[in-house]
Amino acid sequence: MSSTSVSPDTANVAAAQVSRQVTQSSASPQKVAVENPVPEIQAEASLKESIRSVAETADSEREHTLRSITNVADDIKEAIETLNDALAKAPTKAIISHDDQLNRYIVKIADERSGEVIREVPSEAVLKFARNLQEIKGLLFDKAL
């Protein structure tokens, strides 16, 4: 084996060069370009599928609600016809109205000849109480606050 001797000046110069290379590489990190568009495409597809699923669910629920409302309307019409048929046997008539303030239906049974109200459901006293309660509720829970 041969032995090589290195002078201190040469060793210092070599160490300085290595030190500069290390500091340069750590001072300016290399940019690594990673191109992988597959996860983005999968995320977009997943998002589209989620949106489509929510839209289908909402459409299904809307159709179900419309069918329910139609069924209720048909039931109300049938009940009115039944009531009118029963009242046709007696000299009375049914007057069905809607109170917009209370959002309630009012049924009045009146004598057909004289027009006198025989029965009212709910009664006028209950309607007056409900209107007063609405006013008190408006005072207690003012929407402006």
Secondary structure, 3 states (H helix, E strand, C coil): CCCCCCCHHHHHHHHHHHHHHHHHHHHCCCCCCCCCCHHHHHHHHHHHHHHHHHHHHHHHHHHHHHHHHHHHHHHHHHHHHHHHHHHHCCCEEEEEEEECCCCEEEEEEEECCCCCEEEEECCHHHHHHHHHHHHHHHHHCCCCC
